[in-house]
Amino acid sequence: MAKGSSINGNADGKNGSNKSYSVKGRGNVSRPKMVKEVKQGKHSDTHVLKVNGVEYARNNPNHNKPDNIDD
């Protein structure tokens, strides 16, 4: 599906967290759906990070800041 560089967090949740993500060519995808797709290996260069019991999609770190979700 999408590489990490084509996924952006929408910062549409409490305190700027991501309730959804914008995916190039698909539009908005909910956080639970994105997390599920990442766990299924559908998005290369992306992993799941758990913060305070909530799972979020994050890009694998690299030195190209525009490629990283919410960096």
HTML snippet that shows the backbone in 3Dmol.js (N, CA, C, O; Angstrom):
<script src="https://3Dmol.org/build/3Dmol-min.js"></script>
<div id="view" style="width:600px;height:400px;position:relative"></div>
<script>
const pdb = `
ATOM      1  N   MET A   1       0.831  -1.179   0.000  1.00  0.00           N
ATOM      2  CA  MET A   1       0.000   0.000   0.000  1.00  0.00           C
ATOM      3  C   MET A   1       0.881   1.249   0.000  1.00  0.00           C
ATOM      4  O   MET A   1       1.585   1.509  -0.976  1.00  0.00           O
ATOM      5  N   ALA A   2       0.847   2.023   1.085  1.00  0.00           N
ATOM      6  CA  ALA A   2       1.556   3.306   1.113  1.00  0.00           C
ATOM      7  C   ALA A   2       2.878   3.196   1.854  1.00  0.00           C
ATOM      8  O   ALA A   2       2.982   2.495   2.861  1.00  0.00           O
ATOM      9  N   LYS A   3       3.879   3.891   1.349  1.00  0.00           N
ATOM     10  CA  LYS A   3       5.123   4.055   2.088  1.00  0.00           C
ATOM     11  C   LYS A   3       4.886   5.103   3.146  1.00  0.00           C
ATOM     12  O   LYS A   3       3.984   5.931   3.021  1.00  0.00           O
ATOM     13  N   GLY A   4       5.691   5.070   4.184  1.00  0.00           N
ATOM     14  CA  GLY A   4       5.547   6.026   5.269  1.00  0.00           C
ATOM     15  C   GLY A   4       5.557   7.471   4.824  1.00  0.00           C
ATOM     16  O   GLY A   4       4.881   8.310   5.419  1.00  0.00           O
ATOM     17  N   SER A   5       6.320   7.773   3.779  1.00  0.00           N
ATOM     18  CA  SER A   5       6.428   9.166   3.336  1.00  0.00           C
ATOM     19  C   SER A   5       5.125   9.704   2.750  1.00  0.00           C
ATOM     20  O   SER A   5       4.990  10.915   2.573  1.00  0.00           O
ATOM     21  N   SER A   6       4.161   8.830   2.446  1.00  0.00           N
ATOM     22  CA  SER A   6       2.893   9.302   1.898  1.00  0.00           C
ATOM     23  C   SER A   6       1.767   9.269   2.934  1.00  0.00           C
ATOM     24  O   SER A   6       0.591   9.365   2.582  1.00  0.00           O
ATOM     25  N   ILE A   7       2.135   9.134   4.217  1.00  0.00           N
ATOM     26  CA  ILE A   7       1.176   9.109   5.318  1.00  0.00           C
ATOM     27  C   ILE A   7       1.456  10.304   6.226  1.00  0.00           C
ATOM     28  O   ILE A   7       2.593  10.519   6.645  1.00  0.00           O
ATOM     29  N   ASN A   8       0.424  11.072   6.525  1.00  0.00           N
ATOM     30  CA  ASN A   8       0.565  12.226   7.418  1.00  0.00           C
ATOM     31  C   ASN A   8      -0.480  12.160   8.517  1.00  0.00           C
ATOM     32  O   ASN A   8      -1.641  11.836   8.267  1.00  0.00           O
ATOM     33  N   GLY A   9      -0.058  12.472   9.741  1.00  0.00           N
ATOM     34  CA  GLY A   9      -1.002  12.558  10.848  1.00  0.00           C
ATOM     35  C   GLY A   9      -1.819  13.828  10.741  1.00  0.00           C
ATOM     36  O   GLY A   9      -1.304  14.865  10.324  1.00  0.00           O
ATOM     37  N   ASN A  10      -3.088  13.760  11.114  1.00  0.00           N
ATOM     38  CA  ASN A  10      -3.976  14.912  11.003  1.00  0.00           C
ATOM     39  C   ASN A  10      -4.040  15.769  12.264  1.00  0.00           C
ATOM     40  O   ASN A  10      -4.615  16.857  12.236  1.00  0.00           O
ATOM     41  N   ALA A  11      -3.460  15.298  13.369  1.00  0.00           N
ATOM     42  CA  ALA A  11      -3.471  16.043  14.634  1.00  0.00           C
ATOM     43  C   ALA A  11      -4.880  16.511  14.980  1.00  0.00           C
ATOM     44  O   ALA A  11      -5.074  17.642  15.425  1.00  0.00           O
ATOM     45  N   ASP A  12      -5.852  15.644  14.777  1.00  0.00           N
ATOM     46  CA  ASP A  12      -7.263  15.983  14.966  1.00  0.00           C
ATOM     47  C   ASP A  12      -7.861  15.423  16.255  1.00  0.00           C
ATOM     48  O   ASP A  12      -9.080  15.408  16.427  1.00  0.00           O
ATOM     49  N   GLY A  13      -6.999  14.966  17.151  1.00  0.00           N
ATOM     50  CA  GLY A  13      -7.476  14.421  18.424  1.00  0.00           C
ATOM     51  C   GLY A  13      -7.106  15.330  19.585  1.00  0.00           C
ATOM     52  O   GLY A  13      -6.596  16.434  19.393  1.00  0.00           O
ATOM     53  N   LYS A  14      -7.369  14.854  20.775  1.00  0.00           N
ATOM     54  CA  LYS A  14      -7.079  15.606  21.994  1.00  0.00           C
ATOM     55  C   LYS A  14      -5.582  15.933  22.060  1.00  0.00           C
ATOM     56  O   LYS A  14      -4.733  15.070  21.834  1.00  0.00           O
ATOM     57  N   ASN A  15      -5.284  17.180  22.371  1.00  0.00           N
ATOM     58  CA  ASN A  15      -3.901  17.657  22.485  1.00  0.00           C
ATOM     59  C   ASN A  15      -3.075  17.407  21.229  1.00  0.00           C
ATOM     60  O   ASN A  15      -1.858  17.244  21.314  1.00  0.00           O
ATOM     61  N   GLY A  16      -3.713  17.375  20.076  1.00  0.00           N
ATOM     62  CA  GLY A  16      -2.998  17.230  18.811  1.00  0.00           C
ATOM     63  C   GLY A  16      -2.636  15.805  18.439  1.00  0.00           C
ATOM     64  O   GLY A  16      -1.849  15.590  17.517  1.00  0.00           O
ATOM     65  N   SER A  17      -3.195  14.827  19.138  1.00  0.00           N
ATOM     66  CA  SER A  17      -2.929  13.430  18.758  1.00  0.00           C
ATOM     67  C   SER A  17      -3.643  13.132  17.439  1.00  0.00           C
ATOM     68  O   SER A  17      -4.479  13.911  16.981  1.00  0.00           O
ATOM     69  N   ASN A  18      -3.304  12.011  16.849  1.00  0.00           N
ATOM     70  CA  ASN A  18      -3.897  11.638  15.559  1.00  0.00           C
ATOM     71  C   ASN A  18      -5.081  10.688  15.745  1.00  0.00           C
ATOM     72  O   ASN A  18      -4.918   9.532  16.136  1.00  0.00           O
ATOM     73  N   LYS A  19      -6.277  11.207  15.452  1.00  0.00           N
ATOM     74  CA  LYS A  19      -7.462  10.348  15.379  1.00  0.00           C
ATOM     75  C   LYS A  19      -7.561   9.732  13.989  1.00  0.00           C
ATOM     76  O   LYS A  19      -8.219   8.711  13.788  1.00  0.00           O
ATOM     77  N   SER A  20      -6.888  10.380  13.028  1.00  0.00           N
ATOM     78  CA  SER A  20      -6.888   9.887  11.655  1.00  0.00           C
ATOM     79  C   SER A  20      -5.606  10.313  10.961  1.00  0.00           C
ATOM     80  O   SER A  20      -4.860  11.160  11.452  1.00  0.00           O
ATOM     81  N   TYR A  21      -5.372   9.705   9.811  1.00  0.00           N
ATOM     82  CA  TYR A  21      -4.185   9.984   9.005  1.00  0.00           C
ATOM     83  C   TYR A  21      -4.630  10.272   7.579  1.00  0.00           C
ATOM     84  O   TYR A  21      -5.621   9.715   7.106  1.00  0.00           O
ATOM     85  N   SER A  22      -3.900  11.140   6.898  1.00  0.00           N
ATOM     86  CA  SER A  22      -4.122  11.382   5.466  1.00  0.00           C
ATOM     87  C   SER A  22      -3.151  10.509   4.699  1.00  0.00           C
ATOM     88  O   SER A  22      -1.944  10.545   4.939  1.00  0.00           O
ATOM     89  N   VAL A  23      -3.682   9.729   3.780  1.00  0.00           N
ATOM     90  CA  VAL A  23      -2.850   8.833   2.978  1.00  0.00           C
ATOM     91  C   VAL A  23      -2.976   9.262   1.524  1.00  0.00           C
ATOM     92  O   VAL A  23      -4.076   9.329   0.976  1.00  0.00           O
ATOM     93  N   LYS A  24      -1.849   9.548   0.916  1.00  0.00           N
ATOM     94  CA  LYS A  24      -1.843   9.994  -0.478  1.00  0.00           C
ATOM     95  C   LYS A  24      -2.572   8.971  -1.348  1.00  0.00           C
ATOM     96  O   LYS A  24      -2.256   7.781  -1.325  1.00  0.00           O
ATOM     97  N   GLY A  25      -3.545   9.449  -2.111  1.00  0.00           N
ATOM     98  CA  GLY A  25      -4.312   8.590  -2.999  1.00  0.00           C
ATOM     99  C   GLY A  25      -5.527   7.928  -2.361  1.00  0.00           C
ATOM    100  O   GLY A  25      -6.333   7.315  -3.060  1.00  0.00           O
ATOM    101  N   ARG A  26      -5.668   8.044  -1.032  1.00  0.00           N
ATOM    102  CA  ARG A  26      -6.790   7.408  -0.334  1.00  0.00           C
ATOM    103  C   ARG A  26      -7.625   8.394   0.471  1.00  0.00           C
ATOM    104  O   ARG A  26      -8.807   8.144   0.710  1.00  0.00           O
ATOM    105  N   GLY A  27      -7.046   9.489   0.888  1.00  0.00           N
ATOM    106  CA  GLY A  27      -7.747  10.419   1.766  1.00  0.00           C
ATOM    107  C   GLY A  27      -7.537  10.061   3.215  1.00  0.00           C
ATOM    108  O   GLY A  27      -6.491   9.518   3.571  1.00  0.00           O
ATOM    109  N   ASN A  28      -8.520  10.356   4.071  1.00  0.00           N
ATOM    110  CA  ASN A  28      -8.401  10.113   5.506  1.00  0.00           C
ATOM    111  C   ASN A  28      -8.670   8.661   5.857  1.00  0.00           C
ATOM    112  O   ASN A  28      -9.577   8.022   5.323  1.00  0.00           O
ATOM    113  N   VAL A  29      -7.845   8.159   6.782  1.00  0.00           N
ATOM    114  CA  VAL A  29      -7.981   6.801   7.301  1.00  0.00           C
ATOM    115  C   VAL A  29      -7.973   6.915   8.824  1.00  0.00           C
ATOM    116  O   VAL A  29      -7.116   7.598   9.385  1.00  0.00           O
ATOM    117  N   SER A  30      -8.908   6.259   9.494  1.00  0.00           N
ATOM    118  CA  SER A  30      -8.981   6.334  10.958  1.00  0.00           C
ATOM    119  C   SER A  30      -7.736   5.712  11.591  1.00  0.00           C
ATOM    120  O   SER A  30      -7.082   4.854  10.998  1.00  0.00           O
ATOM    121  N   ARG A  31      -7.425   6.163  12.808  1.00  0.00           N
ATOM    122  CA  ARG A  31      -6.266   5.626  13.522  1.00  0.00           C
ATOM    123  C   ARG A  31      -6.370   4.117  13.715  1.00  0.00           C
ATOM    124  O   ARG A  31      -5.404   3.409  13.431  1.00  0.00           O
ATOM    125  N   PRO A  32      -7.513   3.591  14.190  1.00  0.00           N
ATOM    126  CA  PRO A  32      -7.580   2.130  14.357  1.00  0.00           C
ATOM    127  C   PRO A  32      -7.352   1.358  13.045  1.00  0.00           C
ATOM    128  O   PRO A  32      -6.687   0.322  13.040  1.00  0.00           O
ATOM    129  N   LYS A  33      -7.899   1.860  11.951  1.00  0.00           N
ATOM    130  CA  LYS A  33      -7.712   1.184  10.662  1.00  0.00           C
ATOM    131  C   LYS A  33      -6.255   1.258  10.226  1.00  0.00           C
ATOM    132  O   LYS A  33      -5.710   0.271   9.731  1.00  0.00           O
ATOM    133  N   MET A  34      -5.615   2.414  10.400  1.00  0.00           N
ATOM    134  CA  MET A  34      -4.211   2.564  10.014  1.00  0.00           C
ATOM    135  C   MET A  34      -3.325   1.651  10.847  1.00  0.00           C
ATOM    136  O   MET A  34      -2.432   0.995  10.312  1.00  0.00           O
ATOM    137  N   VAL A  35      -3.567   1.604  12.151  1.00  0.00           N
ATOM    138  CA  VAL A  35      -2.779   0.732  13.029  1.00  0.00           C
ATOM    139  C   VAL A  35      -2.929  -0.724  12.591  1.00  0.00           C
ATOM    140  O   VAL A  35      -1.943  -1.458  12.529  1.00  0.00           O
ATOM    141  N   LYS A  36      -4.148  -1.138  12.288  1.00  0.00           N
ATOM    142  CA  LYS A  36      -4.387  -2.507  11.839  1.00  0.00           C
ATOM    143  C   LYS A  36      -3.615  -2.795  10.552  1.00  0.00           C
ATOM    144  O   LYS A  36      -2.991  -3.848  10.421  1.00  0.00           O
ATOM    145  N   GLU A  37      -3.660  -1.862   9.605  1.00  0.00           N
ATOM    146  CA  GLU A  37      -2.955  -2.054   8.330  1.00  0.00           C
ATOM    147  C   GLU A  37      -1.445  -2.115   8.536  1.00  0.00           C
ATOM    148  O   GLU A  37      -0.764  -2.908   7.886  1.00  0.00           O
ATOM    149  N   VAL A  38      -0.914  -1.284   9.436  1.00  0.00           N
ATOM    150  CA  VAL A  38       0.529  -1.315   9.719  1.00  0.00           C
ATOM    151  C   VAL A  38       0.901  -2.673  10.316  1.00  0.00           C
ATOM    152  O   VAL A  38       1.905  -3.266   9.921  1.00  0.00           O
ATOM    153  N   LYS A  39       0.108  -3.166  11.258  1.00  0.00           N
ATOM    154  CA  LYS A  39       0.377  -4.471  11.870  1.00  0.00           C
ATOM    155  C   LYS A  39       0.323  -5.603  10.852  1.00  0.00           C
ATOM    156  O   LYS A  39       1.009  -6.615  11.000  1.00  0.00           O
ATOM    157  N   GLN A  40      -0.492  -5.427   9.821  1.00  0.00           N
ATOM    158  CA  GLN A  40      -0.599  -6.432   8.763  1.00  0.00           C
ATOM    159  C   GLN A  40       0.531  -6.303   7.736  1.00  0.00           C
ATOM    160  O   GLN A  40       0.602  -7.090   6.793  1.00  0.00           O
ATOM    161  N   GLY A  41       1.411  -5.316   7.915  1.00  0.00           N
ATOM    162  CA  GLY A  41       2.544  -5.134   7.020  1.00  0.00           C
ATOM    163  C   GLY A  41       2.195  -4.436   5.714  1.00  0.00           C
ATOM    164  O   GLY A  41       2.930  -4.552   4.733  1.00  0.00           O
ATOM    165  N   LYS A  42       1.082  -3.713   5.691  1.00  0.00           N
ATOM    166  CA  LYS A  42       0.646  -3.072   4.450  1.00  0.00           C
ATOM    167  C   LYS A  42       1.338  -1.744   4.169  1.00  0.00           C
ATOM    168  O   LYS A  42       1.208  -1.210   3.068  1.00  0.00           O
ATOM    169  N   HIS A  43       2.068  -1.199   5.134  1.00  0.00           N
ATOM    170  CA  HIS A  43       2.718   0.097   4.945  1.00  0.00           C
ATOM    171  C   HIS A  43       4.202  -0.037   5.300  1.00  0.00           C
ATOM    172  O   HIS A  43       4.568  -0.107   6.473  1.00  0.00           O
ATOM    173  N   SER A  44       5.042  -0.071   4.271  1.00  0.00           N
ATOM    174  CA  SER A  44       6.476  -0.213   4.519  1.00  0.00           C
ATOM    175  C   SER A  44       7.007   1.027   5.231  1.00  0.00           C
ATOM    176  O   SER A  44       6.431   2.109   5.125  1.00  0.00           O
ATOM    177  N   ASP A  45       8.089   0.862   5.942  1.00  0.00           N
ATOM    178  CA  ASP A  45       8.759   1.951   6.657  1.00  0.00           C
ATOM    179  C   ASP A  45       7.901   2.550   7.766  1.00  0.00           C
ATOM    180  O   ASP A  45       8.135   3.689   8.170  1.00  0.00           O
ATOM    181  N   THR A  46       6.912   1.808   8.269  1.00  0.00           N
ATOM    182  CA  THR A  46       6.011   2.317   9.304  1.00  0.00           C
ATOM    183  C   THR A  46       5.844   1.250  10.383  1.00  0.00           C
ATOM    184  O   THR A  46       5.835   0.055  10.086  1.00  0.00           O
ATOM    185  N   HIS A  47       5.712   1.687  11.638  1.00  0.00           N
ATOM    186  CA  HIS A  47       5.512   0.771  12.758  1.00  0.00           C
ATOM    187  C   HIS A  47       4.423   1.332  13.672  1.00  0.00           C
ATOM    188  O   HIS A  47       3.914   2.430  13.444  1.00  0.00           O
ATOM    189  N   VAL A  48       4.073   0.575  14.697  1.00  0.00           N
ATOM    190  CA  VAL A  48       3.061   0.985  15.668  1.00  0.00           C
ATOM    191  C   VAL A  48       3.761   1.357  16.969  1.00  0.00           C
ATOM    192  O   VAL A  48       4.634   0.632  17.447  1.00  0.00           O
ATOM    193  N   LEU A  49       3.369   2.487  17.531  1.00  0.00           N
ATOM    194  CA  LEU A  49       3.889   2.969  18.804  1.00  0.00           C
ATOM    195  C   LEU A  49       2.712   3.095  19.764  1.00  0.00           C
ATOM    196  O   LEU A  49       1.671   3.648  19.411  1.00  0.00           O
ATOM    197  N   LYS A  50       2.881   2.582  20.976  1.00  0.00           N
ATOM    198  CA  LYS A  50       1.822   2.653  21.980  1.00  0.00           C
ATOM    199  C   LYS A  50       2.169   3.745  22.993  1.00  0.00           C
ATOM    200  O   LYS A  50       3.236   3.717  23.607  1.00  0.00           O
ATOM    201  N   VAL A  51       1.250   4.716  23.162  1.00  0.00           N
ATOM    202  CA  VAL A  51       1.439   5.816  24.097  1.00  0.00           C
ATOM    203  C   VAL A  51       0.223   5.866  25.013  1.00  0.00           C
ATOM    204  O   VAL A  51      -0.904   6.037  24.549  1.00  0.00           O
ATOM    205  N   ASN A  52       0.453   5.718  26.309  1.00  0.00           N
ATOM    206  CA  ASN A  52      -0.638   5.730  27.295  1.00  0.00           C
ATOM    207  C   ASN A  52      -1.761   4.770  26.908  1.00  0.00           C
ATOM    208  O   ASN A  52      -2.941   5.089  27.054  1.00  0.00           O
ATOM    209  N   GLY A  53      -1.382   3.595  26.413  1.00  0.00           N
ATOM    210  CA  GLY A  53      -2.356   2.563  26.083  1.00  0.00           C
ATOM    211  C   GLY A  53      -3.025   2.716  24.727  1.00  0.00           C
ATOM    212  O   GLY A  53      -3.862   1.892  24.358  1.00  0.00           O
ATOM    213  N   VAL A  54      -2.669   3.765  23.969  1.00  0.00           N
ATOM    214  CA  VAL A  54      -3.269   4.004  22.655  1.00  0.00           C
ATOM    215  C   VAL A  54      -2.200   3.769  21.585  1.00  0.00           C
ATOM    216  O   VAL A  54      -1.081   4.269  21.698  1.00  0.00           O
ATOM    217  N   GLU A  55      -2.553   3.007  20.547  1.00  0.00           N
ATOM    218  CA  GLU A  55      -1.604   2.708  19.476  1.00  0.00           C
ATOM    219  C   GLU A  55      -1.729   3.726  18.340  1.00  0.00           C
ATOM    220  O   GLU A  55      -2.827   4.105  17.933  1.00  0.00           O
ATOM    221  N   TYR A  56      -0.563   4.153  17.844  1.00  0.00           N
ATOM    222  CA  TYR A  56      -0.471   5.112  16.756  1.00  0.00           C
ATOM    223  C   TYR A  56       0.478   4.583  15.682  1.00  0.00           C
ATOM    224  O   TYR A  56       1.398   3.821  15.977  1.00  0.00           O
ATOM    225  N   ALA A  57       0.249   4.991  14.443  1.00  0.00           N
ATOM    226  CA  ALA A  57       1.176   4.679  13.361  1.00  0.00           C
ATOM    227  C   ALA A  57       2.305   5.699  13.396  1.00  0.00           C
ATOM    228  O   ALA A  57       2.069   6.893  13.581  1.00  0.00           O
ATOM    229  N   ARG A  58       3.523   5.227  13.218  1.00  0.00           N
ATOM    230  CA  ARG A  58       4.698   6.089  13.148  1.00  0.00           C
ATOM    231  C   ARG A  58       5.610   5.563  12.049  1.00  0.00           C
ATOM    232  O   ARG A  58       5.688   4.356  11.817  1.00  0.00           O
ATOM    233  N   ASN A  59       6.285   6.462  11.388  1.00  0.00           N
ATOM    234  CA  ASN A  59       7.266   6.041  10.388  1.00  0.00           C
ATOM    235  C   ASN A  59       8.547   5.617  11.081  1.00  0.00           C
ATOM    236  O   ASN A  59       8.899   6.137  12.140  1.00  0.00           O
ATOM    237  N   ASN A  60       9.235   4.669  10.472  1.00  0.00           N
ATOM    238  CA  ASN A  60      10.534   4.291  10.986  1.00  0.00           C
ATOM    239  C   ASN A  60      11.446   5.509  10.860  1.00  0.00           C
ATOM    240  O   ASN A  60      11.414   6.195   9.838  1.00  0.00           O
ATOM    241  N   PRO A  61      12.256   5.789  11.879  1.00  0.00           N
ATOM    242  CA  PRO A  61      13.089   6.993  11.858  1.00  0.00           C
ATOM    243  C   PRO A  61      14.070   6.984  10.688  1.00  0.00           C
ATOM    244  O   PRO A  61      14.631   5.949  10.331  1.00  0.00           O
ATOM    245  N   ASN A  62      14.256   8.151  10.111  1.00  0.00           N
ATOM    246  CA  ASN A  62      15.314   8.351   9.133  1.00  0.00           C
ATOM    247  C   ASN A  62      15.754   9.812   9.228  1.00  0.00           C
ATOM    248  O   ASN A  62      15.244  10.558  10.064  1.00  0.00           O
ATOM    249  N   HIS A  63      16.672  10.213   8.401  1.00  0.00           N
ATOM    250  CA  HIS A  63      17.210  11.570   8.475  1.00  0.00           C
ATOM    251  C   HIS A  63      16.497  12.540   7.547  1.00  0.00           C
ATOM    252  O   HIS A  63      16.941  13.676   7.385  1.00  0.00           O
ATOM    253  N   ASN A  64      15.398  12.110   6.933  1.00  0.00           N
ATOM    254  CA  ASN A  64      14.641  12.973   6.036  1.00  0.00           C
ATOM    255  C   ASN A  64      13.356  13.373   6.751  1.00  0.00           C
ATOM    256  O   ASN A  64      12.344  12.682   6.637  1.00  0.00           O
ATOM    257  N   LYS A  65      13.385  14.468   7.477  1.00  0.00           N
ATOM    258  CA  LYS A  65      12.280  14.873   8.339  1.00  0.00           C
ATOM    259  C   LYS A  65      10.911  14.878   7.646  1.00  0.00           C
ATOM    260  O   LYS A  65       9.936  14.455   8.266  1.00  0.00           O
ATOM    261  N   PRO A  66      10.788  15.335   6.389  1.00  0.00           N
ATOM    262  CA  PRO A  66       9.462  15.315   5.769  1.00  0.00           C
ATOM    263  C   PRO A  66       8.859  13.923   5.605  1.00  0.00           C
ATOM    264  O   PRO A  66       7.654  13.801   5.384  1.00  0.00           O
ATOM    265  N   ASP A  67       9.669  12.874   5.709  1.00  0.00           N
ATOM    266  CA  ASP A  67       9.174  11.510   5.595  1.00  0.00           C
ATOM    267  C   ASP A  67       8.544  11.002   6.882  1.00  0.00           C
ATOM    268  O   ASP A  67       7.876   9.968   6.865  1.00  0.00           O
ATOM    269  N   ASN A  68       8.735  11.695   7.991  1.00  0.00           N
ATOM    270  CA  ASN A  68       8.342  11.176   9.287  1.00  0.00           C
ATOM    271  C   ASN A  68       7.017  11.753   9.754  1.00  0.00           C
ATOM    272  O   ASN A  68       6.838  12.971   9.783  1.00  0.00           O
ATOM    273  N   ILE A  69       6.081  10.871  10.122  1.00  0.00           N
ATOM    274  CA  ILE A  69       4.782  11.305  10.627  1.00  0.00           C
ATOM    275  C   ILE A  69       5.009  12.134  11.890  1.00  0.00           C
ATOM    276  O   ILE A  69       5.614  11.666  12.855  1.00  0.00           O
ATOM    277  N   ASP A  70       4.517  13.368  11.869  1.00  0.00           N
ATOM    278  CA  ASP A  70       4.514  14.253  13.022  1.00  0.00           C
ATOM    279  C   ASP A  70       5.887  14.675  13.546  1.00  0.00           C
ATOM    280  O   ASP A  70       5.997  15.060  14.710  1.00  0.00           O
ATOM    281  N   ASP A  71       6.910  14.614  12.743  1.00  0.00           N
ATOM    282  CA  ASP A  71       8.218  15.144  13.169  1.00  0.00           C
ATOM    283  C   ASP A  71       8.367  16.579  12.753  1.00  0.00           C
ATOM    284  O   ASP A  71       9.398  17.196  13.022  1.00  0.00           O
TER     285      ASP A  71
END
`;
const viewer = $3Dmol.createViewer("view");
viewer.addModel(pdb, "pdb");
viewer.setStyle({}, {cartoon: {color: "spectrum"}});
viewer.zoomTo();
viewer.render();
</script>
